[in-house]
Amino acid sequence: MKLSRFTAFSSSLLLGAVLALTGAGVAQAAETAAVDYVALGDSYSSGVGAGSYDSASGDCKRSTKAFPVLWKNANAPSSFAFTACSGARTGDVTANQLGPLNTGTDLVSVTIGGNDAGFADVMTTCVLQSESTCINRVNQAKAYVDTTLPGKLDAVYTAIRNKAPNARVVVLGYPRFYQLSGTCVAGLSENERRAINDAADYLNAATAKRAANHGFPFASVVPAFTGHEICSGSAWLHSVNWLNIGESYHPTAAGQSGGYLPTFSGAA
């Protein structure tokens, strides 16, 4: 926490006391903390699926409806850098996204790991091929999460901490994609949907463990998305979209505002 933030907080307490003593009524003495926020990560942070993309971001597809922008609009940080990019893997974060970080950075958000684990290929396999092939591909992804992903996450988290030693770094996970049971026209069997959900849980658990080892809070979006999965009737996630395949299995604008934003806000 910066000294300026502490000073502002102390001043707000003093103001509140003075107003109470003078009978000035209830005052909302807002903390005027100077927060420098940097948003890193993959498409779940850049806002793919939410629409309203900033043309200047090119293939990174940064959306004005992505949760980092929504948080910035609600909290007015003193500085905001948005480097999350669609398709990013762990190596892309360390190579291309850490430029804005420095010793003055207070707050960082990051979603990463899904592309390393082969999420896009898993979903393509499950949609286009047999149930057994789908489940085998899911198991391959889980094996990667066991053997290779932890070291890659460690490299990202270490690089963030080295560049932003004073920041609160919030690591966010991924939602479960399907509501199970009942009727669903998503084109996948119940066994396939269950396997995909289990893989999301597996990835989240591994990510949470690596984050904890670096002293970073892990914020699960699964509770916020419960009841809003694909097949729920009130989905905050796109199902497969052959007309815009890149948005498939990504949060809608409602998923960013109703799922990711409150989850991040609660952990920031």
NORRA-V891487 format. One record per helix or strand of 3 or more residues. SS is the DSSP state (H for helix, E for strand). FROM is the first residue (numbers start at 1). TO is the last residue. If there is no record, write none. Layout:
<<SS;FROM;TO> <SS;FROM;TO>>
This chain:
<<H;3;21> <E;36;41> <H;43;46> <H;55;60> <H;67;75> <E;79;82> <H;90;97> <E;107;111> <H;119;128> <H;131;163> <E;168;172> <H;190;213> <E;217;219> <H;222;225> <H;245;247> <H;253;267>>
